[in-house]
């Protein structure tokens, strides 16, 4: 908690509170009793994780993760209550989410959550993605382009990438705080170091995208087409769609909120959403991830 509070720019949220007071403020909800004197939140958490079958070390780890997650959500709530300026970013996020095909805003127990649309239902047995992980992706992927559509597109990709281990949802206030902290960090880097890709023209960025996509396409051809995992014409469509996807994400003015499925359907017109989920998603999104990573590596080398 000391690290979380120290590293934020919104310390007025904690004015007049000792660390001990702040700690109790964050975790007090966990110890609310019901009419029988039990702790329903603690019971629900540990029952969902079959606590009877866990070792002492595993129970300690589960408890630590519960406390860290509770602190993270509570600090986000304190930010919202004490920082009126955060309200503007929250309103802009809500407006942007109305037009998102990949993300949806839902309300649970009085709190707004941003949910990955393709993942139906809430998997509350999983933990919330740590804010510092999301912040690291924002700092690496935004590169000074502080536009909400691009940020939300990247956010959806992060939720999708980590969904095996974490929930496919994140608190709206937490998203706003993490974005603002990442934007502030990016602004300092750009101001002090002159980094980023702002010096590139759209044509130069498109050329870099084409070169990196072609490189991944050639590298992975043997693993997919030669081994008959993917038909040659489908493989070609994958990389045409990946090139379009990266242009939408990195070239100013692109439609960064367009989904993976919509990009691929442009080149495979008869593709249904069910076919995409069952037949294409795994390979297509993995190849897109490789291509994006290769492009980001080039940006980093040339900064």
Secondary structure, DSSP 8 states (H G I E B T S, - for coil): -HHHHHT-S-GGGGTT--HHHHHHHHHGGGG---TTS--HHHHHHHHTTTGGGS-HHHHHHHHHHHHHHHHHHHHHHHHHHH-TTHHHHHHHHHHHHHT-SSEEEEEETTEEEEEETTS-S--TTSB---HHHHHHHHHHHHTT---HHHHHHHHHHHHHHTTTTB-SEEEHHHHHHHHHHHHHHHHHHHHHH--SSTTS-HHHHHHHHHHHHHHHHHHHHIIIIITTSS-HHHHHHHHHHHHHHHHHHHSTT--TT--HHHHHHHHSTT--HHHIIIIIHHHHHHHHHHHHHHHHHHHHHH-
